[in-house]
Amino acid sequence: MSGIEKICFGVDPGAGGYKIFGQGQGTQILSQVAVSGGQRVSRLLGLGQQKLPMEITLDQMSLFIGAGAHDAGSPIENLGLDRFLGSPEILALTLGALTHHIQQVGPIDAPISVTCGLPLESLTGDGAPATVEGLQRWLRRTHSWQADGQPYSIEIAEVRVTSQPVGGLFDALLDEAGRFIPGRREWFNQEVGVVSIGMSTLELLVVRSRVPVQRFTAGATVGVRRLLELVDGHRLYSLGELDSLLRAGRLDISRALPIWQEEIFGRIEKQWGNAWRRFAAVILLGGGAILLKDTLPYRFGGKAVLPDDPVLATARGLARLGLMQANKKG
């Protein structure tokens, strides 16, 4: 195996969207999973026909994944950290994202080296080693599955684990070949802040001279999910349905957005105070950074860095980190 060149992939298994990046191509699918009941409503006179989401079949179990999954079957919404230990839904999302990638780029014949980003909460405390080991155990193997009846197979030969904000950091530092961008290498020897606002969490990371600063690094469960909860106080929709409405621009967040924004700003203020003024840069990531694009960057003056794709940047940075590690080995 050591003589075979591996393909480097970055994986960001977010609670809102499952993102992968490899071979210069990024793929995102909504983190929606539902159990397939096997029954289908036939076309009804006067009504359109719903296009079914992708159906992943493994070990005689079928799950719908991606956009529309919660309309097609019984929703599964597990946002607990235990999902990273190899739950059926995260396995289905992983294989679904790889299916989309293969359909876009073509067959993957070489082994894959994965750099996976997890929430900071899962990488702290006594349970962190078990979480990392558990993820590596189910992810590092040869996977065979069917997607919409078509067979697929890939080999994941190597799995490295770090935090999601680290992916955003290296997306800003490295180019597509895994080498430092001229003029930004100095950031790695200074202080750089990362603000990542995903579906479940707000995560803050500060790196000083290549080492995380503990007192500035923390996570809180006030991500976009909190905004959706403020909108749907009567719990009339599943989280996946609300997320789909938000992405489609059909969810009225005008009243809830200022409340949620102040919660985000308050958490950052509590953790960083005015210390961000001494940082070389503050990198903004995640779908929440897009929702707050008109206000959040201005909290950090000219130090804010908003990537061209704040949602995909984490997976892309993890892939670049994997390439940098491969370059060092070479």
DRENTOR-541810 format. One record per residue: x, y negated, z negated of N, C-alpha, C in turn. Coordinates in steps of 0.1 Angstrom, whole numbers, padded with zeros to 4 digits, always signed. Example, Ala and Ser with C-alpha at 12.3 -4.5 7.8 and 13.67 -1.06 7.14 Angstrom:
DRENTOR-541810
+0132+0057-0078+0123+0045-0078+0132+0033-0078+0128+0022-0071+0137+0011-0071+0129+0000-0079
//
This chain:
DRENTOR-541810
+0008+0012+0000+0000+0000+0000+0009-0013+0000+0020-0012-0007+0029-0024-0008+0033-0029+0006+0034-0019+0016+0039-0023+0029+0028-0029+0038+0016-0029+0033+0005-0034+0041+0001-0049+0037+0001-0058+0046-0003-0072+0043-0017-0073+0039-0020-0078+0028-0034-0080+0023-0040-0093+0028-0053-0094+0029-0060-0106+0033-0064-0113+0020-0061-0125+0018-0064-0133+0006-0078-0139+0006-0086-0136-0004-0099-0141-0005-0101-0148-0018-0108-0159-0018-0112-0166-0031-0127-0163-0033-0131-0160-0045-0144-0156-0049-0149-0165-0060-0160-0172-0058-0166-0180-0069-0181-0175-0071-0182-0166-0081-0196-0160-0083-0205-0169-0091-0208-0180-0085-0216-0190-0092-0231-0185-0095-0237-0191-0105-0251-0187-0108-0260-0193-0099-0257-0204-0091-0265-0210-0081-0262-0204-0067-0250-0203-0064-0246-0198-0051-0233-0190-0052-0233-0178-0045-0221-0169-0045-0213-0173-0033-0200-0178-0036-0192-0183-0025-0179-0174-0024-0176-0172-0011-0163-0166-0008-0156-0174+0003-0143-0173+0003-0135-0180+0013-0123-0171+0017-0121-0168+0030-0110-0160+0035-0109-0161+0050-0097-0159+0055-0095-0160+0069-0099-0173+0075-0098-0184+0067-0102-0197+0072-0116-0199+0073-0125-0191+0067-0139-0192+0068-0145-0191+0054-0155-0200+0052-0162-0200+0039-0176-0195+0041-0181-0188+0031-0195-0183+0031-0201-0185+0018-0214-0190+0018-0222-0191+0006-0235-0185+0008-0240-0177-0002-0254-0172-0002-0260-0176-0016-0272-0179-0016-0279-0182-0028-0278-0170-0038-0276-0173-0050-0275-0162-0060-0288-0158-0065-0296-0153-0055-0310-0148-0058-0310-0133-0055-0315-0125-0064-0316-0111-0062-0330-0106-0067-0335-0097-0059-0348-0092-0062-0349-0077-0059-0356-0069-0067-0358-0055-0064-0368-0053-0053-0364-0045-0043-0372-0042-0031-0383-0032-0035-0396-0036-0034-0406-0027-0038-0410-0017-0027-0405-0020-0014-0408-0011-0004-0421-0014+0004-0430-0022-0001-0442-0025+0005-0441-0039+0013-0447-0040+0024-0446-0052+0032-0460-0057+0036-0463-0069+0035-0476-0075+0040-0475-0077+0055-0484-0070+0062-0485-0071+0077-0489-0085+0081-0487-0088+0094-0491-0101+0099-0506-0104+0097-0509-0115+0091-0523-0119+0089-0527-0129+0099-0539-0128+0104-0545-0137+0115-0544-0151+0109-0538-0160+0117-0538-0174+0114-0526-0178+0105-0518-0168+0101-0506-0171+0092-0493-0167+0099-0482-0173+0095-0470-0169+0101-0464-0157+0094-0453-0152+0099-0447-0140+0093-0434-0144+0086-0432-0140+0074-0420-0144+0066-0409-0135+0071-0397-0142+0073-0385-0134+0076-0379-0129+0063-0377-0116+0063-0372-0110+0051-0357-0113+0049-0353-0115+0036-0339-0117+0033-0331-0105+0035-0317-0106+0034-0309-0094+0036-0312-0084+0025-0312-0071+0029-0314-0060+0020-0301-0052+0019-0296-0051+0007-0284-0044+0004-0288-0030-0002-0283-0020+0003-0286-0006-0002-0273+0000-0006-0272+0005-0019-0261+0012-0024-0266+0022-0034-0260+0034-0034-0264+0044-0043-0279+0046-0044-0286+0046-0032-0300+0048-0031-0308+0037-0038-0302+0026-0041-0309+0014-0047-0309+0003-0037-0321-0004-0035-0322-0015-0025-0325-0028-0032-0317-0038-0029-0320-0051-0035-0320-0062-0024-0329-0071-0025-0329-0083-0016-0319-0093-0022-0312-0100-0013-0303-0110-0018-0304-0123-0010-0301-0134-0016-0300-0147-0008-0313-0154-0008-0314-0164+0001-0326-0172+0003-0338-0164+0005-0349-0167-0002-0361-0160+0000-0363-0146-0008-0352-0142-0015-0353-0129-0022-0364-0129-0032-0366-0140-0039-0376-0140-0050-0390-0140-0045-0392-0143-0032-0405-0142-0026-0407-0128-0020-0397-0121-0018-0398-0108-0011-0399-0096-0021-0394-0098-0033-0394-0087-0043-0395-0092-0057-0393-0084-0067-0394-0087-0081-0381-0094-0085-0381-0107-0089-0368-0114-0092-0361-0108-0104-0347-0108-0102-0338-0105-0113-0330-0118-0116-0331-0123-0128-0324-0135-0131-0316-0133-0144-0303-0128-0142-0294-0125-0153-0283-0135-0152-0283-0146-0161-0273-0156-0161-0263-0154-0172-0264-0142-0179-0255-0139-0190-0241-0135-0185-0231-0137-0194-0218-0133-0190-0216-0119-0188-0225-0110-0193-0224-0096-0191-0225-0092-0176-0230-0101-0168-0232-0097-0153-0218-0096-0147-0208-0102-0152-0194-0101-0146-0188-0087-0149-0194-0079-0157-0189-0065-0160-0194-0055-0150-0201-0060-0140-0205-0050-0129-0220-0047-0128-0228-0057-0131-0243-0054-0130-0246-0052-0115-0257-0045-0112-0261-0042-0099-0263-0055-0090-0269-0065-0097-0271-0078-0089-0259-0085-0085-0248-0085-0093-0236-0092-0089-0229-0083-0078-0230-0070-0079-0224-0062-0069-0231-0064-0056-0244-0065-0056-0252-0067-0044-0248-0081-0038-0247-0091-0046-0243-0104-0041-0229-0104-0035-0220-0097-0041-0206-0096-0036-0206-0089-0022-0213-0078-0021-0213-0071-0008-0221-0079+0002-0232-0086-0002-0239-0094+0007-0231-0106+0013-0223-0112+0004-0214-0123+0009-0204-0118+0019-0198-0106+0016-0188-0100+0025-0195-0096+0038-0208-0091+0037-0215-0088+0050-0216-0100+0059-0220-0112+0053-0221-0124+0060-0208-0128+0066-0197-0126+0059-0184-0130+0064-0180-0121+0075-0183-0108+0074-0179-0099+0085-0187-0102+0098-0200-0106+0096-0208-0109+0107-0203-0122+0114-0197-0131+0107-0192-0143+0112-0178-0141+0119-0169-0134+0112-0155-0133+0116-0152-0120+0123-0158-0109+0119-0155-0096+0125-0151-0087+0114-0148-0074+0118-0145-0064+0108-0132-0067+0100-0132-0063+0088-0120-0065+0079-0113-0051+0078-0102-0050+0085-0095-0037+0086-0084-0035+0076-0079-0047+0071-0068-0046+0061-0074-0047+0047-0066-0042+0037-0070-0044+0023-0072-0059+0019-0080-0061+0009-0083-0075+0005-0077-0077-0009-0071-0089-0010-0066-0094-0023-0075-0105-0028-0082-0103-0039-0092-0113-0044-0087-0121-0055-0089-0134-0055-0087-0142-0066-0100-0148-0070-0105-0144-0082-0119-0146-0086-0119-0157-0098-0128-0166-0097-0129-0177-0107-0141-0174-0115-0139-0174-0129-0150-0172-0138-0152-0184-0147-0164-0186-0152-0166-0198-0161-0156-0197-0173-0153-0209-0178-0143-0210-0189-0148-0202-0201-0162-0202-0203-0167-0196-0215-0164-0181-0215-0164-0175-0203-0161-0160-0203-0146-0157-0205-0137-0167-0204-0123-0165-0205-0117-0170-0219-0126-0172-0228-0122-0177-0241-0128-0167-0252-0121-0166-0263-0126-0158-0274-0120-0143-0273-0124-0135-0282-0119-0122-0283-0123-0113-0272-0135-0116-0266-0140-0108-0255-0135-0110-0242-0126-0120-0240-0121-0124-0227-0113-0113-0220-0104-0106-0227-0097-0095-0220-0106-0084-0215-0116-0081-0223-0126-0070-0218-0134-0075-0206-0137-0088-0206-0144-0093-0194-0135-0092-0181-0123-0096-0182-0114-0096-0171-0111-0081-0167-0109-0072-0176-0107-0058-0173-0119-0052-0167-0131-0055-0172-0143-0050-0167-0146-0055-0152-0143-0067-0149-0145-0072-0136-0136-0066-0126-0123-0064-0130-0113-0058-0122-0117-0043-0119-0123-0037-0129-0126-0022-0128-0136-0020-0117-0147-0028-0116-0157-0025-0106-0154-0031-0093-0146-0042-0093-0144-0049-0080-0132-0043-0072-0122-0038-0079-0110-0032-0072-0113-0018-0069-0117-0015-0056-0120-0002-0051-0124-0003-0037-0127+0008-0031-0132+0009-0017-0148+0008-0018-0154-0001-0012-0168-0003-0013-0175+0001+0000-0185+0009-0001-0193+0013+0011-0208+0010+0008-0215+0004+0017-0228+0000+0015-0236-0002+0029-0248-0004+0028-0256-0007+0040-0263-0021+0038-0263-0029+0049-0270-0042+0049-0279-0041+0060-0292-0042+0057-0303-0041+0067-0301-0029+0076-0297-0018+0069-0296-0005+0076-0283-0003+0083-0274-0013+0084-0261-0011+0090-0250-0008+0080-0241+0002+0083-0231+0006+0073-0219-0004+0074-0213-0006+0062-0201-0014+0060-0192-0008+0050-0179-0011+0051-0169-0006+0042-0157-0015+0042-0152-0018+0030-0140-0026+0028-0132-0021+0016-0119-0023+0016-0111-0020+0004-0106-0033-0003-0110-0034-0015-0104-0045-0024-0093-0039-0032-0081-0042-0028-0069-0035-0034-0063-0043-0046-0066-0056-0047-0060-0064-0058-0070-0074-0063-0071-0076-0076-0080-0086-0082-0073-0094-0092-0072-0107-0090-0067-0116-0100-0078-0125-0105-0078-0129-0118-0089-0136-0124-0083-0149-0130-0090-0160-0128-0087-0173-0134-0100-0180-0137-0100-0193-0140-0112-0200-0143-0116-0207-0130-0129-0210-0129-0134-0217-0117-0128-0231-0115-0126-0239-0126-0120-0252-0123-0106-0252-0118-0099-0241-0121-0085-0239-0115-0086-0238-0100-0096-0232-0094-0098-0232-0080-0099-0245-0074-0107-0254-0080-0108-0268-0076-0095-0275-0076-0087-0273-0087-0074-0279-0088-0065-0276-0076-0064-0263-0073-0055-0259-0062-0061-0262-0048-0074-0264-0047-0080-0269-0035-0074-0283-0032-0073-0291-0042-0067-0304-0040-0052-0304-0038-0045-0294-0044-0031-0295-0044-0025-0288-0032-0031-0277-0026-0025-0269-0016-0032-0270-0002-0025-0267+0008-0031-0267+0022-0036-0253+0025-0040-0251+0037-0046-0239+0041-0036-0227+0042-0023-0230+0041-0013-0220+0041-0008-0217+0027-0014-0223+0017-0010-0221+0003+0003-0228-0001+0006-0240+0006+0017-0248+0003+0013-0261-0002+0021-0268-0010+0017-0280-0016+0015-0291-0006+0005-0299-0007+0002-0310+0002+0012-0321-0002+0019-0327+0008+0029-0338+0005+0022-0349-0002+0028-0354-0013+0023-0365-0021+0014-0360-0032+0010-0348-0032+0002-0343-0044+0009-0333-0053+0021-0328-0048+0029-0319-0057+0032-0326-0070+0033-0339-0070+0037-0346-0082+0025-0345-0093+0013-0344-0088+0001-0342-0097+0003-0331-0106+0009-0320-0101+0011-0308-0109+0020-0310-0120+0029-0320-0119+0038-0323-0130+0033-0334-0139+0021-0339-0136+0015-0350-0144+0003-0345-0151-0007-0353-0153-0020-0349-0159-0031-0350-0148-0038-0339-0146-0049-0339-0137-0062-0334-0144-0073-0341-0142-0086-0336-0148-0094-0330-0137-0103-0320-0141-0112-0314-0132-0126-0314-0139-0136-0319-0132-0150-0318-0136-0158-0310-0127-0162-0298-0131-0170-0289-0123-0184-0287-0128-0194-0291-0120-0208-0290-0124-0215-0280-0116-0217-0268-0121-0223-0257-0114-0238-0256-0118-0243-0244-0115-0257-0242-0118-0259-0241-0133-0251-0233-0140-0252-0230-0154-0244-0240-0163-0232-0243-0158-0223-0250-0168-0217-0263-0162-0213-0271-0171-0204-0282-0169-0191-0278-0175-0180-0278-0167-0167-0273-0171-0157-0284-0169-0149-0287-0180-0139-0297-0180-0125-0290-0182-0116-0294-0173-0102-0288-0174-0092-0300-0172-0082-0300-0181-0071-0309-0179-0058-0301-0179-0050-0304-0169-0037-0297-0167-0026-0307-0169-0017-0305-0178-0005-0314-0179+0008-0306-0177+0016-0310-0167+0028-0303-0164+0026-0288-0163+0015-0284-0155+0012-0271-0151+0006-0262-0163+0003-0269-0174-0003-0261-0185-0016-0268-0189-0026-0260-0192-0039-0266-0196-0038-0272-0210-0044-0284-0211-0045-0291-0224-0058-0286-0232-0056-0279-0243-0067-0273-0249-0078-0283-0254-0074-0294-0260-0084-0303-0265-0092-0310-0255-0088-0310-0242-0095-0317-0232-0103-0306-0223-0101-0294-0226-0107-0283-0218-0119-0276-0225-0130-0276-0219-0142-0271-0225-0153-0268-0215-0163-0260-0219-0175-0258-0211-0188-0260-0219-0198-0264-0212-0211-0266-0218-0222-0262-0209-0233-0257-0214-0244-0252-0206-0254-0263-0202-0249-0273-0195-0258-0284-0191-0256-0286-0176-0255-0275-0169-0253-0276-0154-0266-0280-0147-0267-0277-0135-0279-0281-0127-0291-0273-0132-0289-0262-0138-0301-0254-0144-0308-0263-0154-0301-0271-0162-0307-0280-0171-0316-0290-0164-0311-0296-0153-0319-0305-0145-0332-0298-0141-0331-0286-0136-0343-0279-0131-0353-0276-0142-0348-0274-0154-0356-0271-0166-0364-0284-0170-0357-0296-0168-0364-0308-0171-0375-0311-0161-0373-0307-0149-0383-0309-0138-0395-0300-0140-0392-0287-0144-0403-0277-0145-0405-0274-0160-0410-0284-0167-0412-0282-0181-0423-0271-0185-0432-0268-0175-0442-0258-0178-0438-0244-0173-0426-0243-0167-0421-0230-0163-0430-0224-0153-0434-0231-0142-0443-0226-0132-0435-0218-0121-0422-0220-0121-0414-0214-0110-0402-0206-0116-0397-0197-0108-0385-0190-0112-0373-0200-0109-0362-0198-0115-0350-0207-0113-0346-0206-0099-0347-0195-0093-0343-0194-0078-0352-0202-0069-0365-0201-0072-0375-0209-0064-0372-0224-0066-0369-0229-0078-0366-0243-0080-0353-0247-0072-0343-0238-0073-0331-0241-0066-0333-0242-0051-0341-0233-0045-0344-0234-0031-0351-0247-0027-0361-0251-0036-0368-0263-0033-0358-0275-0034-0349-0275-0044-0339-0286-0045-0330-0287-0033-0325-0275-0028-0316-0275-0017-0323-0280-0004-0337-0277-0003-0344-0281+0008-0349-0295+0008-0346-0302-0003-0350-0316-0005-0365-0318-0008-0371-0307-0013-0386-0307-0016-0389-0307-0031-0379-0310-0039-0382-0311-0053-0380-0325-0058-0390-0330-0065-0389-0344-0070-0381-0344-0083-0369-0349-0082-0360-0350-0094-0358-0365-0099-0366-0374-0094-0364-0388-0096-0364-0392-0111-0374-0385-0118-0375-0389-0132-0365-0381-0141-0362-0369-0137-0353-0360-0145-0339-0363-0143-0335-0368-0131-0321-0370-0128-0314-0380-0137-0320-0392-0141-0313-0401-0150-0311-0395-0164-0320-0387-0169-0319-0380-0182-0307-0371-0181-0307-0362-0171-0296-0352-0170-0283-0359-0168-0283-0369-0160-0270-0376-0158-0264-0381-0171-0272-0387-0180-0267-0392-0192-0262-0380-0201-0268-0368-0200-0263-0357-0207-0249-0353-0202-0247-0353-0189-0234-0350-0183-0224-0360-0187-0227-0373-0186-0218-0384-0190-0214-0383-0205-0224-0380-0213-0222-0379-0227-0212-0368-0231-0213-0356-0224-0204-0345-0227-0190-0348-0223-0189-0355-0211-0175-0359-0207-0169-0369-0216-0177-0379-0220-0172-0389-0230-0168-0383-0243-0176-0373-0248-0173-0366-0261-0159-0359-0260-0157-0352-0248-0145-0344-0247-0132-0352-0243-0134-0362-0234-0122-0369-0229-0121-0384-0235-0132-0390-0239-0131-0404-0243-0126-0412-0231-0116-0421-0234-0110-0429-0224-0097-0423-0219-0094-0411-0223-0081-0405-0220-0079-0403-0205-0091-0402-0197-0090-0400-0183-0083-0411-0176-0082-0423-0182-0075-0434-0176-0060-0431-0173-0054-0422-0181-0040-0419-0179-0038-0407-0169-0049-0401-0165-0047-0389-0155-0043-0394-0141-0036-0386-0134-0032-0389-0121-0044-0389-0111-0053-0380-0114-0065-0378-0106-0076-0371-0114-0089-0372-0110-0100-0365-0116-0107-0358-0104-0107-0345-0103-0113-0338-0092-0127-0334-0096-0137-0337-0087-0151-0335-0090-0156-0323-0081-0162-0313-0087-0166-0301-0080-0181-0297-0083-0186-0289-0074-0199-0282-0077-0211-0290-0071-0222-0283-0071-0234-0289-0066-0238-0301-0074-0235-0301-0087-0239-0312-0095-0231-0325-0091-0219-0323-0086-0211-0335-0082-0217-0341-0070-0224-0333-0062-0231-0339-0050-0244-0346-0055-0251-0341-0064-0263-0347-0069-0259-0361-0076-0247-0362-0082-0243-0374-0089-0233-0382-0081-0232-0380-0068-0222-0386-0060-0222-0401-0060-0234-0407-0063-0235-0421-0063-0232-0428-0076-0229-0420-0086-0226-0425-0099-0213-0419-0106-0212-0406-0105-0201-0399-0112-0187-0404-0107-0184-0405-0094-0171-0410-0091-0167-0423-0096-0177-0432-0098-0174-0445-0103-0171-0446-0118-0174-0435-0125-0170-0434-0139-0155-0433-0141-0148-0429-0130-0134-0427-0131-0126-0436-0122-0133-0447-0117-0126-0457-0109-0120-0451-0097-0108-0455-0094-0101-0450-0082-0094-0437-0084-0096-0431-0095-0089-0418-0098-0098-0406-0093-0110-0408-0090-0119-0397-0086-0116-0391-0072-0116-0378-0071-0113-0371-0059-0125-0362-0056-0133-0365-0046-0144-0356-0042-0141-0349-0029-0139-0336-0030-0135-0328-0018-0146-0330-0007-0142-0326+0006-0151-0327+0017-0163-0317+0015-0161-0306+0007-0172-0297+0004-0170-0293-0011-0176-0301-0020-0175-0298-0034-0180-0285-0039-0190-0279-0031-0195-0266-0035-0186-0255-0031-0180-0255-0019-0171-0244-0015-0157-0246-0019-0153-0258-0025-0139-0261-0028-0133-0251-0038-0141-0246-0047-0136-0237-0057-0131-0224-0051-0140-0218-0043-0136-0205-0036-0124-0208-0026-0124-0219-0019-0114-0222-0010-0100-0224-0017-0101-0231-0029-0089-0233-0037-0083-0220-0043-0092-0211-0046-0088-0198-0052-0081-0190-0041-0086-0191-0028-0080-0184-0017-0066-0190-0015-0065-0203-0016-0052-0209-0014-0042-0206-0025-0047-0204-0037-0039-0200-0048-0034-0186-0045-0043-0177-0040-0038-0164-0037-0028-0163-0026-0029-0172-0016-0019-0173-0006-0005-0178-0012-0006-0188-0021+0006-0193-0027+0013-0181-0035+0005-0173-0042+0011-0162-0049+0017-0152-0040+0010-0149-0028+0016-0140-0018+0029-0146-0012+0029-0159-0010+0041-0165-0004+0053-0163-0014+0050-0164-0027+0061-0162-0037+0066-0148-0037+0057-0138-0035+0061-0124-0035+0069-0122-0022+0065-0128-0011+0073-0126+0001+0087-0132+0000
//
